[in-house]
Amino acid sequence: MAESEENVNVGAATPEASTTPRKQEMVGIVSSDKMTKTVVVKVDRMVRHDKYKKIIRRTSKFMAHNEIEGVTIGDKVKIVATRPLSARKRWRVTEVVQKASN
């Protein structure tokens, strides 16, 4: 019985078994940067239509907090979920994946 308790404790100490959940991440295109320290990010996802089985593109818009300088419309950015920062902001820009080609 002592062996099984010892193995349980060893397994819980590994990083894979930690109980902290991963933050939700998404990659999207900046569609508006007119607000101070806030950008609107469009995220596309592909879903299959239930009846016709065709693949359809669905777009969601997220308001994200932006501390990074130089993020403009058309940039591809990575956003991560965070605590509510305002009435509509629950995301934060973590990095610019690709700059817009202007």
VOBA-1610 file (N, C-alpha, C; in pm, whole numbers, padded with zeros to 5 digits, always signed):
BEGIN
Met+00082-00119+00000Met+00000+00000+00000Met+00086+00125+00000Ala+00200+00118+00065Ala+00290+00234+00070Ala+00347+00263-00069Glu+00368+00158-00151Glu+00420+00180-00285Glu+00322+00258-00371Ser+00193+00227-00366Ser+00096+00296-00450Ser+00083+00443-00409Glu+00088+00472-00279Glu+00083+00612-00236Glu+00207+00687-00283Glu+00322+00621-00280Glu+00445+00686-00323Glu+00441+00715-00473Asn+00388+00623-00553Asn+00380+00644-00697Asn+00284+00758-00731Val+00176+00770-00657Val+00081+00878-00682Val+00147+01013-00658Asn+00222+01025-00552Asn+00288+01152-00522Asn+00394+01186-00626Val+00466+01088-00674Val+00568+01114-00775Val+00503+01159-00904Gly+00392+01097-00943Gly+00323+01134-01066Gly+00265+01274-01060Ala+00220+01318-00944Ala+00160+01450-00931Ala+00264+01560-00939Ala+00390+01529-00917Ala+00494+01631-00919Ala+00540+01665-01060Thr+00501+01587-01161Thr+00544+01614-01297Thr+00469+01734-01354Pro+00530+01809-01445Pro+00463+01926-01502Pro+00338+01891-01582Glu+00333+01773-01644Glu+00217+01736-01724Glu+00092+01717-01637Ala+00111+01682-01512Ala-00003+01652-01425Ala-00048+01773-01346Ser+00003+01893-01377Ser-00039+02010-01302Ser-00185+02042-01331Thr-00251+02106-01236Thr-00393+02132-01248Thr-00423+02269-01308Thr-00322+02347-01344Thr-00347+02478-01402Thr-00392+02462-01547Pro-00509+02517-01582Pro-00557+02502-01719Pro-00480+02591-01815Arg-00470+02546-01940Arg-00405+02628-02043Arg-00497+02742-02082Lys-00438+02855-02114Lys-00516+02969-02163Lys-00556+02942-02307Gln-00676+02983-02342Gln-00724+02965-02478Gln-00652+03064-02570Glu-00599+03016-02681Glu-00526+03100-02776Glu-00594+03094-02912Met-00590+03205-02986Met-00643+03210-03121Met-00552+03298-03205Val-00554+03276-03336Val-00479+03358-03430Val-00579+03421-03526Gly-00567+03553-03545Gly-00660+03622-03633Gly-00597+03745-03695Ile-00677+03815-03774Ile-00634+03933-03848Ile-00693+04058-03779Val-00610+04160-03759Val-00658+04285-03699Val-00745+04357-03801Ser-00870+04389-03762Ser-00961+04457-03853Ser-00983+04603-03815Ser-00947+04643-03692Ser-00961+04782-03650Ser-00859+04811-03541Asp-00796+04929-03552Asp-00702+04972-03449Asp-00728+05117-03408Lys-00851+05163-03420Lys-00886+05303-03395Lys-00894+05338-03247Met-00908+05240-03160Met-00916+05266-03017Met-00776+05264-02955Thr-00760+05334-02843Thr-00630+05334-02777Thr-00615+05206-02697Lys-00503+05136-02718Lys-00468+05012-02650Lys-00570+04900-02671Thr-00648+04908-02778Thr-00747+04804-02810Thr-00748+04782-02960Val-00754+04656-03002Val-00770+04621-03142Val-00886+04523-03155Val-00948+04522-03272Val-01052+04425-03303Val-00988+04320-03393Val-00999+04193-03351Val-00936+04083-03424Val-01044+03992-03479Lys-01036+03964-03610Lys-01128+03870-03675Lys-01064+03733-03677Val-01135+03634-03627Val-01086+03497-03624Val-01178+03411-03710Asp-01121+03344-03810Asp-01198+03255-03897Asp-01187+03112-03848Arg-01297+03039-03861Arg-01296+02896-03831Arg-01382+02827-03935Met-01348+02703-03963Met-01419+02627-04064Met-01509+02526-03994Val-01637+02526-04032Val-01733+02431-03976Val-01804+02359-04090Arg-01850+02239-04061Arg-01924+02161-04160Arg-02073+02182-04139His-02144+02212-04247His-02289+02230-04241His-02354+02098-04204Asp-02450+02101-04111Asp-02511+01978-04061Asp-02584+01900-04171Lys-02660+01971-04252Lys-02742+01903-04352Lys-02666+01878-04483Tyr-02598+01981-04534Tyr-02538+01971-04666Tyr-02392+01928-04665Lys-02331+01920-04548Lys-02194+01870-04530Lys-02089+01955-04602Lys-02123+02077-04637Lys-02027+02167-04701Lys-01947+02240-04593Ile-01821+02265-04620Ile-01737+02339-04526Ile-01765+02487-04541Ile-01799+02554-04430Ile-01835+02696-04431Ile-01738+02771-04341Arg-01698+02891-04383Arg-01611+02976-04302Arg-01699+03063-04212Arg-01675+03056-04083Arg-01744+03139-03984Arg-01643+03236-03926Thr-01682+03363-03910Thr-01592+03466-03858Thr-01646+03519-03727Ser-01556+03531-03629Ser-01590+03592-03500Ser-01499+03711-03478Lys-01553+03816-03417Lys-01474+03935-03387Lys-01453+03944-03236Phe-01327+03967-03197Phe-01292+03979-03056Phe-01221+04112-03034Met-01256+04181-02927Met-01183+04300-02887Met-01071+04255-02795Ala-00948+04298-02826Ala-00831+04251-02752Ala-00749+04370-02703His-00696+04357-02583His-00608+04458-02526His-00472+04449-02594Asn-00417+04566-02632Asn-00293+04567-02709Asn-00192+04660-02644Glu-00082+04605-02593Glu+00028+04684-02538Glu+00145+04692-02636Ile+00138+04618-02748Ile+00246+04611-02845Ile+00237+04732-02938Glu+00349+04801-02959Glu+00353+04916-03048Glu+00354+04871-03194Gly+00287+04946-03281Gly+00296+04921-03424Gly+00202+04816-03478Val+00102+04773-03404Val+00004+04678-03457Val-00098+04755-03539Thr-00111+04719-03668Thr-00199+04791-03758Thr-00298+04696-03823Ile-00390+04753-03899Ile-00492+04674-03969Ile-00424+04581-04068Gly-00465+04456-04069Gly-00411+04356-04160Gly-00305+04267-04099Asp-00253+04302-03981Asp-00153+04219-03914Asp-00216+04091-03863Lys-00143+03981-03872Lys-00188+03854-03813Lys-00131+03848-03672Val-00218+03835-03571Val-00175+03838-03431Val-00227+03716-03357Lys-00159+03683-03248Lys-00203+03576-03159Lys-00265+03642-03036Ile-00387+03599-03000Ile-00453+03653-02881Ile-00475+03540-02782Val-00478+03576-02653Val-00495+03478-02547Val-00605+03528-02453Ala-00684+03436-02401Ala-00793+03472-02310Ala-00736+03524-02179Thr-00804+03622-02121Thr-00762+03681-01995Thr-00885+03719-01914Arg-00862+03778-01799Arg-00975+03821-01716Arg-01048+03934-01787Pro-01174+03963-01752Pro-01246+04073-01816Pro-01176+04207-01790Leu-01140+04276-01896Leu-01073+04406-01884Leu-01170+04521-01901Ser-01282+04498-01968Ser-01388+04598-01982Ser-01515+04522-02015Ala-01617+04595-02060Ala-01745+04531-02088Ala-01735+04428-02200Arg-01646+04452-02299Arg-01636+04362-02413Arg-01497+04304-02435Lys-01398+04344-02356Lys-01260+04297-02376Lys-01229+04183-02281Arg-01201+04064-02338Arg-01160+03948-02259Arg-01040+03879-02321Trp-00972+03946-02412Trp-00858+03890-02483Trp-00742+03988-02477Arg-00619+03936-02496Arg-00498+04018-02493Arg-00408+03974-02607Val-00350+04071-02679Val-00257+04040-02788Val-00124+04000-02727Thr-00073+03880-02765Thr+00054+03834-02711Thr+00170+03853-02807Glu+00143+03837-02939Glu+00252+03854-03035Glu+00196+03881-03173Val+00279+03944-03256Val+00246+03966-03396Val+00307+03851-03474Val+00224+03767-03535Val+00271+03652-03610Val+00325+03695-03745Gln+00253+03787-03812Gln+00294+03832-03945Gln+00245+03974-03966Lys+00333+04062-04011Lys+00296+04200-04039Lys+00219+04207-04171Ala+00131+04308-04184Ala+00057+04328-04306Ala+00152+04370-04418Ser+00126+04324-04538Ser+00214+04356-04652Ser+00161+04482-04721Asn+00202+04598-04670Asn+00160+04726-04730Asn+00277+04795-04793
//
